[in-house]
Amino acid sequence: MLTKSIKSELSIPIIWGGAHVNVMPGECLRHADMVCVGEGEEAFLDLLNSISRNGEPDTSIKNIWFNTPDGIIKNEIRPLEENLDKYPYPDFDFENQFVMNATGLEPIGEKHFSDEYSIITSRGCPYRCKYCYNSYRWKQYEGKGRYLRTRSIENVIDELEIAKKLFPKLKKINFWDDSFVARKTEDFVKFKNLYLEKINLPFFALIEPMAFKFDKIKILKECGLCSLQVGIQSGSERVNRDVYNRAVPNVKNIEVARQINSLGIDVTYDLIFNNPYEFKSDIKETIDLFLQFPRPFWLQGFNLIFYPGTELTDRAVQDGYIAAKNDEEDYSTIQDKSNSPISMGGGGKLSERFYAIKYNSDEKEYLNSVLSLIAYRHIPAPIIRYFAASENALKRMQLRLFVGAYIGISKIKNRLLHPQ
């Protein structure tokens, strides 16, 4: 562990922060001397100032928990900062920052970055999806101010101008807000004018159907929006409504898909696989939904991961689908080959990243594989409907042969089109 290695070499206090700390601060204090619960800018500055003045930290600083010989000191969370523009932009100091290579350290430079720049223009999310970390944060910040806050358009454009100067080879901007379209339409009109004037690069955004408005997306398309990632999660209205707390009717999802297609925007739709509350009939509804989406589009699947503190996790524990691990066992925040979700195929080991899994989704593997066919853009819809209509030994064999043949032909075609 990195913290253990640092402590073995240096006599300095260690502080942790981030999403995992906010959910499991006590577990993190088994390793760190302090943790930051809540947002860290003001709290960390107060901490450093107190150490600078006194040589030791002030253990009453809000948002900071301390591991002391007398036990853990749990300080309350301070109100949320409304004015995000007050915070500085990311610091890309090429003279005083370093990266590790095979032989040691080297100064950081443009070669260590891709030709894309990532930015977040807001904090928080307007929704409380029951599987999501944001549902926990909503409860954590109850009475502490507005959870969803946005930076001004001028502030966002200023950061992007700096990025263009720092990275002359920049080709694309990625907006990774939880809900990029959760702003007023007037904001996007201002964004369009300033973006075209000062940035004028293609960009990507992450959105969801609940806040989708065609006029907003049209404005964004006019100033460079080239690709979207849209969280559908399930084609079952029951699952979205009752399990995920995403009450989006499929007629809305179809409308969103058709409007995105009409603007010529590349789109990837996200799905959640291997949910114990999802039945075969729900997967068939999902297949039917995506067959109504105009092509082309991409599918991206994720196995359901139960994050501590969410409503869905509490429900699954109560229903016996998952079990809490031994209290002495750490909740690993690292995903590796042994617990990496196998998304589109539907088989393989379910992630036990946080909890022991007490169910399997083997009976859904066939339909999940049929659903994955939709990701292959050139497979005709009637073939997918044929496989989805029923499941038996013959169909399973036919599906394996079909997928093998399709992939083989695609590889041969690719070699012919792109000879080395």
Secondary structure, DSSP 8 states (H G I E B T S, - for coil): -HHHHHHHH-----EE-SHHHHH-HHHHTTT-SEEE-S--HHHHHHHHHHHHHHSS--TT-TTEEEEETTEEEE-------S-GGGS------TTT-EEE-SSSEEE--GGGS-SEEEE--EES-S---TTSHHHHHHHHTTTSS-S-EE--HHHHHHHHHHHHHH-TT--EEEE--TTTT-S-HHHHHHHHHHHHHHT---EEEEE-GGG--HHHHHHHHHTTEEEEEEEEE-S-HHIIIIIS-----HHHHHHHHHHHHHTT-EEEEEEEE--TT--HHHHHHHHHHHHTS-S--EEEEEE----TT-HHHHHHHHTTSEEE--TTS-------TTT---TTT--S----SSEEE----GGGHHHHHHHHHTTSTTS-HHHHHHHHH---HHHHHHHHHHHHHHHHHHHHHHHHHS--
